[in-house]
Amino acid sequence: PGDSRVKKAWLLVLLWCCGALAEPLAGPSDLVYRNGQLVVAEFAAGRLHGLDGCPKGLHPWSMAEGDGACWLADPLSDRVGRLDAAGWTEFELEVRAPTALAFAGGRLFLAEKFGRVLELDPRSGAVRKVVAFGLDGVGDLAVGAGELFVSLPNQGSVERIPLDGSGQSELAAGLNTPLGLVAEPGHVYVGEALTGTVWELPLDRPGQRLVGETHTGLCALAREGPNTLVACNLLDGSLSELDLDSGQTRVRLAGGQSGGSLRFELENRLFSSGLTAVELDEGHTPVHAPLLGAFFARPEQLAGVVDSTLGEDGTVYYSLTRNGQIVSGWGERARVVAEGLKDPAGLVSAGGTLYVAELGRSRVVAVLPNGGLVPVLTGLSEPVDVARLPGKGLVVVDRDTGRVVLLSRRAPLVMASGLARPTAVEALPDGDLAVVESGADRVVRVSSDGAVVPLLTVAPGALVAKDPVFWTVIGGLAVDPVLQRLYVAVPGEHAIRVIPLGR
């Protein structure tokens, strides 16, 4: 005391500690209390906050805690295991996309995203019995007094399953993407992912009571103390406290991630086998619905998807080539926006209007609010994708002719020609274009003067499959303007390549 150098040193240490504690979490997907300490699964980073020992390469989506152990599940690698004082024990299980774990009374339960709920031996991981099967997009599990509760975001419901085998029933319906669960005597708390709303569901009668509002992107809930729920935000890395008495919410750990940047980091893992990556809307507004929704949508609901885009309100739209439709949303909330199209391919939202490359009729059409179709560019050969070039207009790639065509208020302008069967296009932050040349298995940069510079070449011999719609090695493109990155979907590799956009 009294020595200014000592004071400054302690101040620096204090600031460093506060900074470390305040660092945003990277995609927090679940949280539990272990020995009085909060442990958070950082799905995007592949680590645990508050607990050492997460195995390398594991991306924990769900956790369960009890009896001195912590169980982890990774739906991307289908890995499940136990972490305790002796270290990590990997279970030898034949499961697909394990998304939820729950432990209570010495019993461990595991749910697959689309399929079964299993009871496992807590130590060996051996399957004791199948508790339920045929579930549609399991979000979370919670164990109460002799009952197992399952949230189904895709169905908007919470199911209750008595552990004595007496039969499954619906506890609540009509919820908006119910995800996080906490079971307590007499009731269950459930959090809605897309609204951040938390409800109390009584077990002895129908109905639900509003508890409070947290944040869009709510992924998990945990009980802390007699009157507090803690919620984690998957996308911005924040934690919030909800007072059960007053319904007031307080931010415990602020999210410092760019919503768009983190969303793309998560898509790099969640959409690893997809045909396209969803783009950010103008203004870099964090958009949560596509990530959470597509993660819990059944694959067959997205069958034939060629492209996707976001409207100004954050709604995600898909083009379904096989059905000739443009669809918004997913699951029971899916809505047909337009139909009667012939092989709709790429689409983009610009100025509140959807534009679709209609491959089967060699044109680009605008979709009216009532579902009507208005041609905006005809006479093309094989238009397969469309993008918006800010300040200039729409850009279309014509696969058969190898051209990139700019559609502005004036006459159409050929920006580039001689490309090897272009199948995807995306506008880059500097005004250039990224184009997939499927005939050369590469991605190129096309400048405003028509110059072509290679960005990425994929060796087809190393691939196990191709895009099942266009039969190309490279699928879709997406740009993160915040981190200046181009994302390239490579279906055959079940991966998304990342290209820094610095010249």
Secondary structure, 3 states (H helix, E strand, C coil): CCCHHHHHHHHHHHHHHHHHHCCCCCCEEEEEEECCEEEEEECCCCEEECCCCCCCCCCCCEEEEECCEEEEEECCCCEEEEEECCEEEECCCCCCCEEEEEEECCEEEEEECEEEEEEECCCCCCEEEEEEEEEECCCEEEECCCEEEEEECCCCEEEEEECCCCCCEEEECCCCCEEEEEEECCEEEEEECCCCEEEEEECCCCCCEEEEECCCCEEEEEEECCCEEEEEECCCCCEEEEECCCCCEEEEECCCCCHHHHHHHHHHHHCCCCCCCCCCCCCCCCCCHHHHHHHHCCHHHHCCEEEEEECCCCCEEEEECCCCEEEECCHHHCEEEECCCCCEEEEEEECCEEEEEEHHHCEEEEECCCCCEEEEECCCCCEEEEEEECCCEEEEEECCCCEEEEECCCCCEEEECCCCCEEEEEECCCCCEEEEECCCCEEEEECCCCCEEEEEECCHHHCCCCCCCCCCCCCCEEEECCCCEEEEEEHHHCEEEEEECCC
